[in-house]
Amino acid sequence: MPLKLVQRKGSDFYYIRGTVRGQSLFESTGTRDREVAEAIRIKTESRLLNESVHGKKALITFEEAAESYIASGGSERFLIKVSPSTGKVSGIVAHFRGKLLKDLTQSDLDAAARILFPAASAETRNRQCYTPFIAVWNHAAGNQWAEVRQWKRPRKAKGTNIVKLKVRAGTKPTSYDRAAQFVAAMSPAPAQLMTALFYTGMRPIEMFLLEASDVNMPGRWITVDASKTGEPRGIPIHEFLVPLFEALVARGGVLFRSHKGDPYPPTEEFGGQISSAITGARNRLKKRGVSIVDIAPYTARHTVSTQLVINGIHPYIKDQILGHAADDMSRHYTHVPQQPLIDAINTLPVPQLWRDQEWWSDPVYWSRRLVKWGDPAKRRVQKVG
């Protein structure tokens, strides 16, 4: 039977159902608009008919190849991004929507990188556009939907006279006063996470995975069983963090969670897990005439390292805190609090602005609330859930 539009109980979207030359189909159009759905139905029926005559290799689109790539376990990062408020789809897939694989050229890929990331460096365009595009293409080639190709990536500028215009956030230290100003513009949940990072020097991925059972509050000590170096290590807790950690440990489970109560994704991305919170803080500060765009989760680790040096802490103690140094004793006694490391971490300064944040009164309660946009000074909040 020919393809037709139907609606399912419990869904406002139109679906396409039917059979074309023996190929059955039942899929969502992704739209509530009848006219748009009808246009999609006509296009889909035409495509299936052409595929049955000419073969799929000649007619498969980049969008279809990307959907197959993601369904097979590939990452959708940078390929597809859906706005939670508007439902608008953006990303590489949206840019190449309707484009046949056989028609795509190197110039199309280069143009997409310039359009999608106009102010980005060559490294960023390579990571966020070329790499995911080529991954989808190789997947398509592996399924014999496209020819194997050697795509050219952007070259990194070389030479001593090259000026790098943009520095990636999170790659340099900042001052604690400036960090306090930034964290004060965040909602409580990400603010608590960032606070813990700035007063432990832990790697973000270590903090995302931290559980109540890893924390020894009486000893002011954290134990990480598997650090980036592959070895367990102990981390001192700054006195400033005690009320926060006591509340989160009492709650149990994973310590740091989003305002929805969900754990953050355990990846090594530079702020990807709380990117919306970082962007929100930047925008709130911008409304007040303050520009802070270089702070991200990894900024905290660089700041702790730099401040400990400024405070005169012995390099070996600093390296133990950050997990750069380990000897047989520290490996064997990772669960035993070490007073020299605790004394060292307590030299980190605490600006009054950081102490004045209202979420200190009840961290768990406030972690479920969001700062409303456009009013960072008054710190109005709304309950989530």
Sequence and secondary structure as in RCSB ss.txt:
>XXXX:A:sequence
MPLKLVQRKGSDFYYIRGTVRGQSLFESTGTRDREVAEAIRIKTESRLLNESVHGKKALITFEEAAESYIASGGS
ERFLIKVSPSTGKVSGIVAHFRGKLLKDLTQSDLDAAARILFPAASAETRNRQCYTPFIAVWNHAAGNQWAEVRQ
WKRPRKAKGTNIVKLKVRAGTKPTSYDRAAQFVAAMSPAPAQLMTALFYTGMRPIEMFLLEASDVNMPGRWITVD
ASKTGEPRGIPIHEFLVPLFEALVARGGVLFRSHKGDPYPPTEEFGGQISSAITGARNRLKKRGVSIVDIAPYTA
RHTVSTQLVINGIHPYIKDQILGHAADDMSRHYTHVPQQPLIDAINTLPVPQLWRDQEWWSDPVYWSRRLVKWGD
PAKRRVQKVG
>XXXX:A:secstr
   EEEE TT  SEEEEEEETTEEEEEE S S HHHHHHHHHHHHHHHHHHHHH GGGT BHHHHHHHHHHTT  
 TTT EE TTT  EESHHHHTTT BGGG  HHHHHHHHHHHSTT  HHHHIIIIIHHHHHHHHHHHHTTSS    
        STT       TTSS   HHHHHHHHTTS HHHHHHHHHHHTT   HHHHHT BGGGEETTTTEEEES
S TTSS EEEE  GGGHHHHHHHHHH SBS B TTS B      SSGGGHHHHHHHHHHHHHTT    S  HHHH
HHHHHHHHHHTT  HHHHHHHHTS   HHHHHTTTS  HHHHHHHTTS   HHHHT GGGG HHHHTTEEE TT 
TTTT EEE  
